[in-house]
């Protein structure tokens, strides 16, 4: 996340770009060989909703420059959003990783049958169970599934690979506590998407049971920040920038190479990876992180579903109270999960 908020002039430019981005994105997809689900054009109502959300980011992130300041800004922003309803919650110690297990508050739901392991975003340095409880609870209800939302260790207090290790511990805890791998989905947004993919890659490396599928929402797949959209979408992305990715990289990886496949999944061998759903906004600087990973995974034989959402800002899925498209995209996530669970929810 970044506290760079567009100036009035840049906002006008972004609106002009917003009219062109769907077409430009389609051209980029064709050029890369990546196919994407047709989400449809962004409505005027959606544009207005996004502008309101961006104004909230501006209010909360003004003057937040350090990792700790941005962590506080993200927390206070998310505290203004509603919490989940009609779910039940249990505090969990997943072999030393703090977590919450959520499930729909209805009697016929069989706890322990299906689960989404959700790894929150926040640039490896912020985010928590509270910031992502709404999307986790919404997915629990929409997918008729348990959701394990983990509070992994954050930088700068803890650098690489603590975050991935915590997610991997939580995944293996699920396996040890009765969840079958074919009924587990691993999901995450932003940095959480990076961690989700790297968690599964580590399972592959040791030939251990893999989840039924993986969901990555605007994942950071290239900590070297080499994607063309880092520059081409710089004016249309009010939340993330190349400079911010470079700040995260230096603190997270220290002296490790940003092209190490153990940290940047874009450089990993994806052969044998589970079915993968990717969502990204058309104007995000992380657009190419998604498109290039989708292309590489598909060439490796992975079943990839790619959704490019016109006009959506980074982490839009967290704001269903503000964005109609957050509800729509979360429903797509839930439907993808249901399709890949071995034991389907009973109507």
PyMOL commands that set and color helices and strands:
alter all, ss='L'
color gray80, all
select helices_A, chain A and resi 8-32+44-61+67-78+133-142+162-176+181-183+191-205+229-232+242-253+265-267+287-299+316-318+324-340
alter helices_A, ss='H'
color red, helices_A
select strands_A, chain A and resi 87-94+97-104+115-119+146-150+184-189+213-217+275-281+304-309
alter strands_A, ss='S'
color yellow, strands_A
deselect
rebuild
show_as cartoon
